[in-house]
Amino acid sequence: RKEVEQDPGPFNVPEGATVAFNCTYSNSASQSFFWYRQDCRKEPKLLMSVYSSGNEDGRFTAQLNRASQYISLLIRDSKLSDSATYLCVVSTGTASKLTFGTGTRLQVTL
Amino acid sequence: DADVTQTPRNRITKTGKRIMLECSQTKGHDRMYWYRQDPGLGLRLIYYSFDVKDINKGEISDGYSVSRQAQAKFSLSLESAIPNQTALYFCATSDRDGTSSYEQYFGPGTRLTVT
């Protein structure tokens, strides 16, 4: 079983739609959780950290369920510029060592 | 100027050749990493270094070696390239302390093709 699993998609949604991505992780000792964004043929960049209480950054909301080992990302009012691959990322043990999911591809259309 | 740079950006080489990928950063970070990315497999850690005197193997270090020449420079070598090392290679850096240590800053990547 992969340490971090994501639905690869693609998710094709119209502009303005709400879309949710899910991610599960296998190591219950995992301590920190993140969503990174990767545009086609570009480097990954941190989108947001994920906290146990849930957190929001503009149109983006991240949730963590430690009991189910499940992380989610909700994007409201999708924009064309949101088209990218979203990587679920988990840190277990040693600080700064990150495990990346394979990513979920989002395509927002007119 | 970019904070994390990688050279070359693209490289085609033949099986058996030695090749070096270089990474430089101006962020002043102590920690540096090398990853490879393959379709369907995501990013996998090859080697990482928490300071100039510290080198650690990652998930897939076989066939690779690294050198941390200075705080700002971390190079990855393929001693004898093979076709299944064809991939997109990323260098990344992170800060040492606090919650910011988890955010990694990536270079633009090197696309390596081994024929």
Contacts between the chains, C-beta under 8 A, distances in Angstrom:
chain1	res1	chain2	res2	distance
A	4	B	42	7.9
A	8	B	40	7.7
A	32	B	102	5.3
A	34	B	102	6.9
A	34	B	103	7.8
A	41	B	109	7.7
A	42	B	108	7.2
A	42	B	109	7.6
A	43	B	90	6.0
A	43	B	106	3.7
A	43	B	107	6.3
A	43	B	108	5.6
A	43	B	109	5.7
A	44	B	43	7.1
A	44	B	90	7.5
A	44	B	104	8.0
A	44	B	106	5.4
A	45	B	106	7.1
A	46	B	103	4.9
A	46	B	104	7.5
A	49	B	99	7.6
A	49	B	102	7.5
A	87	B	42	7.3
A	87	B	43	7.5
A	91	B	102	5.7
A	95	B	101	5.2
A	95	B	102	6.9
A	96	B	31	5.4
A	96	B	48	7.8
A	96	B	50	7.6
A	96	B	94	4.9
A	96	B	101	5.2
A	96	B	102	6.3
A	96	B	104	7.4
A	97	B	45	7.1
A	97	B	48	7.0
A	98	B	45	7.8
A	98	B	102	7.1
A	98	B	104	6.3
A	100	B	42	4.8
A	100	B	43	4.1
A	100	B	44	7.9
A	101	B	42	6.0
A	102	B	40	6.2
A	102	B	41	6.5
A	102	B	42	3.9
A	103	B	42	6.4
